[in-house]
Amino acid sequence: MVPRQVVLGIDKTERGISFVAGAIALFLALLISPHLFKNSYVTDTLKPSKSNSCVSGYHLLNHLCSRTRLTHPSDWLPQFLEILIVGLAIVAFAWWRKRAGVAVGALFLGLALGTVGLPFLFLGGWLIIRALRLQKYGDATFRGSSAQAREQAKARRQEKRSPSTKSKTRTKTKSPTSSVAPSASKRYTPKQQPRKR
């Protein structure tokens, strides 16, 4: 129904949202960048056990087990590079209007970042769902695709209700020789030997 270039490309709204997602990714990389130049302290928290005790190395503070640890800049480098490269890729694919690149980059970043990456997961899923709607119904919007789905279902129901038109077309296409049954083939029917007593 829709050309392949339209399904694989992105429209103006999708492009704008993809640019915003790329900008958010670059902002997250900017937030991490100070940790690349000096040692920093990070606080980890856990829930205490039922007896209100903490694992060794953790201290109970405000009903949570917490510990502060020193991190080296090399601990932050892989995550920084990942966010930076994928964020730049999302911006580049949005600039080139490539749906697959933006969706894969957003899903990858969403899975890599965990809870912080939920907006990226939603973006990737949203782009894929819109591509499927475009491919199946010719309209990416929820309202337009549901209207097309109703029309297609109505057409299928009408085809099922009118069997007389199908039987007419079948009788017209039948050839006159098809009503004659074929004779038995001697080639494939072996001769049977009389049984000995």
N, C-alpha and C positions, 0 to 999 in steps of 0.2 A: 504494500500500500504506500509506503514512504521510501524514497531512495536511500540507499545504504549510507551515503554521505551525511544525510540528515540524522540517521540513527547514531552514527559514530561521532558526529559533531555535537557541539553544545550551543544552546541558544543564549540570548543576552542575559537572562536571569541566572541561568546556571553558570555562565561565565563570571558574572559579578560575585556570586556566592563562592565560586572557586578561588577568585582573587582574594576574597576576605579570609578564606581558610588558609591560603598560602601566607598571607600577612600574619595570621595568628601563629602559624608554625615558625615564621621568622622571628616573631616577638618572643616566643618560648625559647628559641635558640639564643636570643639576646639576653634573656633572663639567666640562662645558664652560663653565659660567657664569663662573668666575673670569677667563677669557680675555676676557670682554666689558668689563671695567672697566680694564684696563691693557694696555700692550704686553707681549708675551711672546715668548720665544725657542722655536723649534721646530727639532728636528734631523731632517734628511732623510738617508736612507742609500740607497746603490746598491751593486750588486756591481761590483768592479773588472773591467777588461778582462783578456784573457789575458796581457797583458804586465805586469800588476799596476800599471796606471796609471789615473788617475781623470779624469773630465771636468773642464773648467775650472770653478773655484769649489768643487770638492770636494777633500777631503784624505783620504789613506789612513790609516785608524785601525782597528786590530784586524782587518785583512783585509777591511774594508768602506770604501767611499768615503762620507764623511759631510760635511755642511755644516750650519751653524747659521744660521738666518735670523730676522729680527725680524718679527713679525706684528702687525698693527693689530687693535684690537677689531672693526672692521667686517668683517674676514676671517672671523670666527667667527660673526657674527650670523645669516647664512642657515642654516647647519647647526644652530645652536641652536634657531632658530624652527621648523625642519622637524621636529626630534626632539621638541620640546615639543608642537607642535600635533598631530602624528600620535600621540604617546603619550597625550595627553589624549583624542583621538578613539577610540583603542583602549579606554581605560578607560570612556568614555561608551557605546560600542557594547556592551561587555561588560555594563555596568549595565542597558542596555535589552534585552539578550539578542538582538542582531542579528548573525547569523553572517556575513553578507556584509560588513558594515562592519568587523568585526574582521579578517576574512581579507584584505580589500583594504588596510586600514591596515598590517597586519603585512607583507604582501608589498611594499608601497611602501617601508616603512621598511627592510626587509631589503635591497632593491635599492639604496637610497640610501646605506646605511652600509657596503656592501662586506663584508669578512670579519667585521667586528663584528656585522653584521646577519644572520648565518646562523641564529641562533635564531628570529628573526622570520620568515625565509623558511620554516623548518620548521613554525612555528605556522600560517602562512597555508596552506601545502600540506596540513597535517594536517586543518585545518578543512574544506577543500574536499573532500578524499578522504572524510571522514566524512559530508559532505552527500551525496556521490554514492552512498555505500553505503546511507544512509538512504532515498534516493529509489529506488534499484534493488531493494534487498533488505529494507528495513524495519528494519534493525538496523545501527547505526553501528560496532559492535565488529568486530574482525577475525574472531573465532571465530564470532559469530552470522551475519555476512554470508557467510562461506565455507560454513557449514552450509546457509544458504538457497540459495546458488548450487549446491551439490551436489543439493539437493532439486529445484530447477528443472531441472537437467540430467537428473536421473533421470526426471522427468515427461516431458521432451521425448523421451528415448530410448524410453520406453514408448509414446508416441504414434506414433513411427516404426515400432515393431515390430508394432503391431496395425493393419494396413491393412484387415482384414475389417470392422472397425467403421466405417471411413470409407466403404467401398464400400456398406455397408448404408444408411448415411445418404444417400448420393448417389442410390441407387435409389429411396428413399422420396420424395425431393424432386423427382424427374423427373416432368414432366407428360406426359400421354398424347399431346399434340400435338407434343412436341419430337422424337419419333422420325420424323415425316414430313419428308422433305426439301422445301425450298421450290422452287417452280417458277421457271423462268427468266423474268426480267422483260423485256417487250418495250420498255419505256420506256428502259432503259439499254443495250440491245443495238442498235446502229445497223444498218440494212439495208445489205448489201454490194452494190455495183454490179458487174455482169458485166464481166470484163476484155475490153478490145478487143484484136484481133490486128492 
